Amino acid sequence: MTRFTAPISEQIWDMKYRLKEADGTPVDESVEDTWRRIARALASVEAESDRFEGEFLEALEDFKFLPAGRIVAGAGTDRSVTLFNCFVMGTVPDSLSGIFEHLREAALTMQQGGGIGYDFSTIRPKGAVVKGVAADASGPLSFMDVWDAMCRTIMSAGARRGAMMATLRCDHPDIEDFIEAKSDAARLRNFNVSVLVTDPFMEAVKADGPWELVFDGRVMKTVQARDLWNRIMRATYDYAEPGVIFIDRINQLNNLAYCEEIAATNPCGEQPLPPYGACLLGSVNLARLVKEPFAADARLDDAALETLVASAVRMMDNVVDASRFPLEQQAQEAQAKRRIGLGVTGLADALAMVNVRYGSEEAARLTEDWMHRIARAAYLASAHLAAEKGAFPLFDAEKYLASGALASMDEDVREAIRTHGIRNALLTSVAPTGTISLFAGNVSSGIEPVFAHAYTRKVLQKDGSRTEEEVVDYAVQMWRERMGDAALPDHFVSAQTLAPMDHVRMQAAAQKWVDSSISKTINCPEDIGFEAFKDVYMEAYESGCKGCTTYRPNAVTGSVLSVSEAADAAPVEAAETDGDVIYMSEPLSRPQSLEGNTYKLKWPMSEHALYITINDLVQAGHRRPFEIFVNSKNMEHFAWTVALTRMISAVFRRGGDVSFVVGELKAVFDPRGGAWMEGKYVPSILAAIGGVIERHMIATGFLAGEGMGLPADPQAQVVAVGATQAKACPSCGAYDMRMVEGCMTCASCGHSKCG
């Protein structure tokens, strides 16, 4: 039986991927049962299902091939779920009825947990004339707000978290407002946003030339290209968004340029997709394929890699037939092109195990070589599948082989495609693998560097106590097992010590053999100069990347967890900081008297008003919420208001960052309908109560503003880690959030903003 190499791996499996009955009784008794369930489900579409079940099981064993989490959790369960991770929705028409029909489609897709991408460039700009109604258009950002509210509502109904990507072309008249949209910490929180940057725009930036903002063939405004570029750069420097997508390069290098046009990506950017396109993901675990790790002749097992890739391609192709889809258009698109996204994880660990420093020229050379081998093996496997099962329906040999991505492919691969066709139109992608990498023994994620060699994780026990356990990177653990207490060699590096250009070098090296795209975050130090920061994006463009996402600690999105590399240690404990106590074994005790305020709330659907009293505790000169009371003459509300006040008060008395209470209440959706209050739509009476609590917290200084977190104050109940502040995970409460592959991800439980 497989032994999990880290406690966190078994916990991730049990929490996210282990099949259980509705009452929590395990169906998968071991991880081998999980692998067998997946192998059987994906082999069921084969004529020789028993034979391929064995082949697939061998690929899955020992975490060598890691299907995306949706496949691991859903395959073979008979649940009405999709095995595809992310989608790009249909082209949004510039009409009110069309826009809201697409909103409905997005809601259905997100209800099944799919992350979605949308290009809003087709919606007329703010202030444009709407013929026939004597009104001006509200612009794409107003409709993005509607999508954002829909996503919040879907999640409040208990659906699996889904993320969204919004794109807008660099020549859209509303591009300046789009660039600044995320500066408001309360706006578009369920969106990632990216600018679709064209080659002519980049040339205009370099030449410092004019740039026309156009809609429907009409020039609405002219700006200086470099000024617009600097606005994009300043926004992402200050609050990490928008990202940049080099859309012309994506379309020029698309294998299917002859039959589709791409204008958006999935939320993390690794899958540029056409309207109704869907992405299917899986990763080869390079860390499990290194022979003689740390020895002078350490190397990747090329033969094992080729065999594994061939099995992975067949498995992923079968997912296209085994999966359900939220919409029929998505099913048709998937069947017509049979797109798959085979990527890697554990790259940084594999490099360390062959004694190469991540980010170096040698690392880039090896990365390019390994990705070439994977691409070659994948294309050959798909061509052989085409000989057996037929090419994808829209295959056109002459046009396909003339596409930009195939120009540098090996001649024997081109000949195989010419002879047999190819089963899958696109095959390679590097997706976020944060959770499955933890599941696989805490291997490094995707093509990212190791975040930390080791850190301490707090684990909540059933009795309410918290214990600590060390979480060690896979390669570091292997080094310890072989070398004992010997110091890590210099080629062990982490995200904390890498220069931004090292990140770019690695992304560019991998992109040469990835036919879709790559999800990667380029970590930048907080003190990087603005000009040096801009150079990162220009280098990404010049070196052939299809997009660029950076993360620099900032006031809007906060700081990621800091780690002391000198000690290879955990974040500083809350009790050791200058801030207030975060989590306590005993609740805060109540003084004889408290300061507070009472608020009147008149819900339009109730005859009697609610009176909400919030009392505060003063600590270190700062007020923090301590208890809440809700009273009303309407006895219909009595039971739930008592329950609500007791629960919220209990949360308040535990201390820490209790601002999540506001978000949870404001997201509650009443199926009977909400109400308009002070010009805003409030989805339920509970959401209205959440709004009252939020206003109180803002007035007392506990919150920085509407929709915002705690103020940047050392006394403001945030864990201070070094010179930065770490945010709590909304799923488990741990202060282990980090930016990985474009998504804030928790190292303790695997929770990710992107699903």
N, C-alpha and C positions, 0 to 999 in steps of 0.2 A: 504494500500500500504506500502511496506517495506521502512523504512527510513534508508538511509545510515548513519552509525554511525560516519563516518569521510569523509570530503570533498575529500580526496585522493581516497577513495573507489569509489565514483561516477565518478571521473575523469578517473580512471583505467578502469572502466566498459565502459565509453563512448569512450575511446581511443582504447581499445584492444578487447572488447568482445561484444559490442552492434552492432547488425546487422543494416547496413545502405545500402541505394542504392548507386550506383556508384557515384552519385553527392553529396553524404554526407547526403541525407535526411534519418532520422532515420526510421527504420522499427520496431525495438523494442522500444516502447514508454516508457517502464519502465523495471526494472530488472525482474519483474514478467513475462514480455513478453519473456525475454531471457530464464528464467527457463522453461517456457511453450514450447518454441521452442525446447529446448534440450529434455524435457520429451517426447514430441510428436515424435521427430525423433527417439529416442531410443526405444520407445514403438511400433513403426511402424512395427518392425519385429515380434511382438507377435501376436498370434491368437486373444487374448482379448486385443487389443491395448488400448481401452478406459479405461479399468480397470487399466492397468499398467501405463498409462499416469498419472493417478491420484496418484498412489503410488510413481512414480518417482518425480512428482512435489512436493509432501510432503517432500521427502528426500532432495530436492534441496532448498526448502524454508528456509529462515532465515540462509542461508549459512551453513547448517548442513553438507551436502555432497558437496564436491567441485571437480567436474571432472577437469582433467587437462585443461590448457588454450586452447589447440588445439580443444578439444571437445566443450568447451564453445563458442569458436569463430566460429567453423565450422559446428557443428551439425544442421541439418535442414536448411541449407543455399543454397543447390543445387550448391555449389561451388565445383570445382574439386580439393578437398584437402583431405589429409589423416587426420584421427582423432588420429593417433598414433604419439607419440612424437619422439621416438628415435629408431635407428636401429643399429644392427651390420651387416656389409656387409659380403659377401661370402669370403671363404678362398682364399687368394691371391696366384695364381700360380707363380712359379719361372720361368716365361718366359715373354719376353717383350710384346708379343701380349696379353697374359693373364692379365698382369698388367694393360695395357691400356684399356682392356675391363672392368675391375673392376673400373677403373677411370671413365669410361662412366656411369656405374651403380651408382657410388657415386654421380656424377653430377646430374643425374635424380632424385635421392632421395633428394639431397639438394635443388634442384629446387622447390620441394614441401615443403621445410622448415624443413625436417627431420634432426636431429642431427645423426651422424653416428660414429660407432666405428670400428676400424680395427686392426687386429693383423698383424704386419709386420715381425713376426718371421719366416715366410715361405720363405722370400726372402734371397738369398745367401749373405754372408757378402762382404764388400768392399774388392776388391783385389782378390776374388776367380775367378778361370778360367771360362770363358764362352765358352763352347765347340762350335766349328764350325765357330767362328768369330774371333779367334785369339785376344781376348780382355779380359780385367779384368772387373769383376762386379763392379758397382758403389755403391752397398750396399743399405739397406733399407732406410737410411736417405735421400738419393738423391731422392728416389721416394716419400718420405713424403713431400719433398719440392714441388714436382709436385702437390700432393694433396692439399697442402696449397695454391698454386697459383690458382688451380681450385676453391677452396672455395672462394677466394678473387674475382675471376671473376664472379662467380654465384651471389655473394652479390652485386657486382657493377651493375649487370643487373636488380637490383630491387627486388630480391627474399628476402623472410623473412630470417633473419639471422639464420644460422645453425652452430652448433659447431661440432668439431670432436674429437674423442679420438684415440690416437695411443698407442698400447701396444707392448712390446718386452719382450721376455723371458729372465730371469736372466742368462741363459746359452748360449745366442746367442753371437757369436764372436764380434758383433758390439755394445754390451751392454754398453761399456764404452763411446763410442761416443754418444749413445742415452741418457745416463745420463746427459751429458754435453750440449746437443743440445740447451736447452732453456736458457743457460747462455748468448747466443747471443740475445739481446733484439729485433733484427730485424727478427729473424728466427722462423718459425712455430707458428706464432701468432694466427692462427686459430685452433690450436691443443691444447688439454690437453694431457699430456703424462703420462703413468704409466708403471712401471716395473711389469711383471708377476713373482712374487716371489713364489718359490716352498718350500714345507716342507723340502726336503733334503738340500736346500740352507740354510734355517734358522738353521737347525741342524749343518751345516758346519760353520756357523757364530758363533754359541755358542761355538763350539769346536775349533774355530780358525784353521780350516782345509783348505786344498786346494780345489779349485773349477775349474772344467773343462768347457771351453767354446767350444761348439760343434755345428757343422752343418752337417746335412745329415750323422750322425753317425761317423763323423771324428772330433777328438779333434784338435782344431785350436790353443788353448792357455790354459795355466793353471795359475790361479791367486789365491791369498789367499781370501777366502770367506769374512773374516772380512774386508779386505781392500776394496773389492767391495761394501760391505754394507756401509762402512764409506763414500765411494764416493757418493752413493745414498743419504745418510743422509746429507752430506755436501751440495750437490746440492739443495736439498729441503729446507735446512736451509738458504741457501744464496738467492734462488730465487723461492721458493715455488713449484718447480717441479723437478723431477717426483713424482707422487703419487705412492703408493704401493698397489698392488692387490694380495691377498693371493689365488692364483689360484687353488692350490690343494684342499684347504678347500672348495672353491666354487664348484668344481666338485664332491668332496666327499659328500657334503650335497645337491646336486641337486636332486630334485624329479625325474628328467628325466635322471639320470646318465646312465640308461640302453639303451638310444637311442640317446644321443647327447653328445658332448664334447664342453666345453666353453673355449674360448681363448681371449675374449675381452668383454668390457662393452660399454654401451652408454656413451656419453661425461661426464656425472656427476657421473657415477659409480654405480647408484642404481639398474641397470638392467644388470647383466651378461647374455649374450645371445649367442646362437649358431650361426653359419653362416646363414644369412638372417633372423635372429630373430628380432622381433619388440616388443616394449614395449608400453603398454596402461596403463595410469595412472589416479589415482583419490585419494582423501584424505578425511578422516573423520575429521571433525573439532571438536576436543575434547573440545575446549574452550566453545562451544555452548551446551555441554552436562553436565556441572557441575550443580548440585543442591545445593541450599543454599550457594552460593559462599561466602567465607571468614568467614562463621559461624563455630562454633565448630564442627558441624556435616556435613560440606561441603563434597561432594562426587560426583563421576561420576555416572550418571544414567545408570546402567548396562542394564536395560530392553530397554531403548531407544537406547543404543549403539547396542545391538544385532539386533533390528529391522532395524536400519539404515544400518548396515553392510549387512544384507540380501538383502535390496533394492539396495545397491551400487553394490554388486556382480552381481545381475541380470542386472542392467544397463550396467555395464562394459562388461559383457559377450555379450550383444547385440551390443556393439560397434564393436566387432569383425566382425559381419555380416553387420553392417551399414557402415563401413568405406571403403574408397578406399585405394589403396596401390600404391606406385611408381613403384614397380616391381612385376611381377607375382610370383616370388620365395618367396617374403615376404608375399604375400597373402596366398600361400600354407602353409608356415610355421606357420602363425597365425592360420589358420583353423585347422591344424593338432594337435596343442597343446593348443590353446585357452588360452594362457598366459595372465594374468592380473596383475596389480601392485597396489593393494589397500594399501594405507598408511595412515598417519595421518598428521595433522598440528595442531598448537595451543597447543602442549604438554606443553611447558614451561608456557604458560598462565594458562592452566588447573591446573598445579602443584601449581602455585602461588595462584589460587583461592581455592584450598583445603589446603592452608597454609603449603606447603612443599617447601623447598629450592631446586631449580634445582641443580643437581650435587651431592646432598647428598646421603647417603646410603638409606634413606627412599624414595627419589625420584627415585633411581634406582629400588627399590623394587616395587614401584607403577607402574613405566614404564613397567617393566617386566609383572606385573599382567594385566595391560590394554592391552598390545600387545598380551598377551596370549588370553584374551577374544576376541579380534578382530580376531586373527587367528582361534580360535575355531569356532566362528560364521561364518567366511568366508568359512571354509572348510565344515561345515555342510550345509550352503546355497548352495555351489557348488555341494555337493553330492545330495541334493534334486533336484537341477536343472538337474543333470544327470538322476535321476529317471524319470523326466518329458521329457527331450529333448535328452538324450543320453550323454554318456561320451565322452571326447575328443578322436579323432580317434586313437591315438597311446597309449591309456590306456591299461596297462597290470597289473591287480590287484596284482598278486604275486610280480612282480618286483617293482611296484610303492610303495606298502606298506613296502617293504624291504629297501627302500631308506633311507639315513641318516636323512633327515629332518623329516620324519614321525615317527622316532623311539620314540620320546618323546611326540607325539600327544596323546590326550585323547582317551581312549579306545572306548567310544561311537562314536567318530568321525571315528576312524579306522573301526568300525563295519559298519557305514553308507557307507563308501567308499567300503568296502568289498561287501556290499549288492547291492548298486546302481551304483558303479563307481563314478567318479568325472568329472564334466564338464570342469574344468580349471586346467591344469597341475600345474601351480604355481599361487599363489594368492596374496602374500603380498610383498610390497616394500615400502621404504620411499624415495620419490623423492623430488627434489627442489620445493618449493611452494612459492617462494618469491612474485611473482606477484599476484597469486590467494589469498595469505594471506593478501596482501594489499587490494585486492578487497573485502575480507570478513571482513573488519573493522580493518585492521592492527593487526591481531592475530600473535603470534609468528610463525616463519616459520618452518615447518617440525618438527623434534625433536631438533632443535637448541634452545639455550637460547634466551631470549629477547636481541636484540642488544642494544637498548637504550629505556629507559622508556618514553622519549619524546624528540623530536627535532623540530627545526624550518625549514620549507621548503619554498623556494622561488618559487612563481608561476608566470609565464609569462602571462600577461593579453593581450587581443586582441589589446589594444592601445600601446603595447610595454612596458608598465610599469611592475614592479615586485612588488607583494605583498607578505606578509609573512603569513603563517598559521602554527599552532602547529600540529604536528602529534604525537598522543599519542598511546602507546601500548594499546591493547584491555583490558587487565586485569587491567592496571593502570587506564584507563578511567572508568572501572566498579567500581574500588575502590573509585575514586573521587566521582562518583555518589552516592555511599552508605555512604561514610565516610567523605565527604567534604574535608577540608584542612588537615585532619589528615595525619601525616607522614607515608610514606610507611613502612610496617613492615620489619624486617630483612630478611625474606625469599624471598623478591623481590630482585633478583640478575640479573646481566646482563653479556653479553659476555665480558665486559671490566674488570670484577672483578673475573672471574672464573679461577681456576687453570687448566692447560691442562689435568691433570689426571681426573678431574671432567667430562670433555667432553668424555674421553675414557670410563669412568664408564657408562655414559648414552648410548653411542653408543653400548657398549657390552650388556647392559641390554635389549635394543630394539632388537638387532640382534638375540637373542635366539628364538624369535617367528616370525622372518621375513624370508621367504623362499628364497627370492631373496637377495637384499642387501640394503644398506642405503647410501644416499648421505648426508654427514655431513662434516663440516669443524671444525677442532680442532684449535681454535685460540691460538697462543702462543705469549707471550710478546717479544718485540724486544730484550730485554736484557737476554732472557733465555740462559743458558749455553748450549754448544753443547752436552755434555754428558747427561744433563737432557732432551734435545730435542730428542736424540736417544732413551731414555727410554720410551718416548711416543709411538714410533712405536713398540718397543718390548712388551710393555704392551698391545697394541692393538692386536698384534699377540697372546700373551699368554691368553688373555681374550676372544678369540673367534670371534673377528671382521673379516670380509671378505676383508677389505681394510682399508687404512688409508690415510687421506688427512689433511695436516696442512696448516696454513697460519701464517707466521711471516713477519711483515713489512720489506721490503728489497729494495735495490736500483733498481732492474730490474723491478719488478711489482709495486713498489710504496707502499704507505701506505694507509690504509683505513681511512675513516672518523673517527676522534676522537670525543668523546663526554665527556663533563664534567659531571660526575655522581653527583658531589657535588651539582651542580645547576640543574641537570636534564635538561641541556640546549642544545642549538643548537651549531653548529660549529661557531667559531669566524668569524665575518664578514670580508670580504676582506679589507674594509677600515681601520680595526683595526690592520692589520698585518704590518710587515715591508716590505712586498713585494709591487710590483707595483699594481696599480688599476686593477681590473679584469674586471668587467662589469660596464659601465658608461652610464648615461642617455644621454650624448652628446658625439659624436665622438671626438677623439684626433684632435686638430687643427694642421694645417700644418705650420711649420716654413718657412721662406723665402728660406732657402737652406737645403738640405739633403745629407747625404753621401749615395752612392750607387754603384752598379756594373752592367755592361751590359754583357750578355752572348749570344753567337752565338749557335743556335740549328739547325742542319741540319737534317731534317726528310727525310729518304730515299725515301719516296713516293711523295715528293714535290720538284719542280724545284728550288724554292727559299728558303733560310734559314729564320728562325725566329730570331729576336733579342729581347731578354728579359731583361728589365731593372728593377731592384728591388732597391728601395730606403728605407733607414732605418731611424728611429728616435732614438736618443740617450737619454735614461732615466737612471738616477742614474749610469752612467758610462757603461750601457749595451745597445747594439744595438738590436732593435726589428723591424721587417718588417712593413712598413707604406704604401707603394703603389707599384704597378707593372704596367709596360707598355709592350705590345707585338707588334712588328712591323714587316712587311714583304712586299716585292714587290708583293707577290701573293695576288691579290685582292679577290680570292676565300675565304681567311681566314678573310677578313676585319670585317664582321659583328660579327662573334662569338668571335674574339679576342678582339674587343672593349667591347662587353658584358662581357667577362670573366674578363678583367682587371678592369672594373668598379666594378663588384661584389666582386672580391678578394680584391681590394683596400678598399672597404667599410667594409669588414670583418676585415681587418688589422687595420683600424682606430677605430674600437670598442674596441681594446685592448684585453687583456686576452690571453689565450692559443689558438693561432690561428694555431697551428701545425696540426690540423685536416684537414686543406686545403690540405696539402701534401698527406695525406692518401686518401682523397676523389679523388683527381686528379689521383694518381697513380693506383687507382682501376678501372678507366674507361676503358672499353673494347670496341674496335672498331670491329663490326661484319665483316668488310672487311679484318681484320687482322692487326697485329702489325708489329714490325720490330726488328731486332737484332741490338743493339747499345752497343759498347764497351763490347761485350761478354755477354750481358744480353738481354733477350727478354722483350721488352717494348710493352704493349698491345694496345697503342694508342698514338697519338700525344699529347693529353691532359695529359696522363701519363708521357710522356717525359717532358712536362712543369712542372709537379709536381716534377719530379726528379731534375730539375734545381733549383726550389724554395727550395727543401730540401737541396741541396748542398750549396746554399747560406746561409740558416739558420744555417747549421753546421759550415760553415766558419766564420760566425759572432758570434758564440757562443750561438745562440738562441736555437738550438737543440743539444742534447748530442751526436748524431751520427745517421747513416742511420737507419731508421725504429724505432728510439728511440724517447722518449718524451723530455720534457724540462730537462735541467741539474738540479742537486740537488743544487740549489743556491737560497738563500732567496730573491734575486732580480729578479728571473727568471719567473715572471708571473704565479706563482703557489700559490694557497691559502694556507698560512701557518696555520695549526691548531694545537695549542700546539707546541710540538716538532717535529711533523710529517708533511707530505705534502699530500693533498687530490687531487685526479685526477678528472677531469671533466667527466661527463657522455657523451658518444658520441652521445646519442640520444637527451637529453634535455639540456645539458650543466651544470646541477646542480653539485655541489661538494658534492654529497651524495653517492658516490660509496663505497660499502662494500663487503667483501668476505662472501658469504652465500652459504652453501652447495656446496662448490667447485667452485662457479662462482662469478665473480665480478658483483654485482647487484646494481642498482640505487634505493635508497629509495624514490626518488621523482617521478619517472615515471614507475618504475618496469622493466626498460631495463635490460636484462641479457646477458652476454657473451654466455650463453648456450642456448639461444633461447627464 
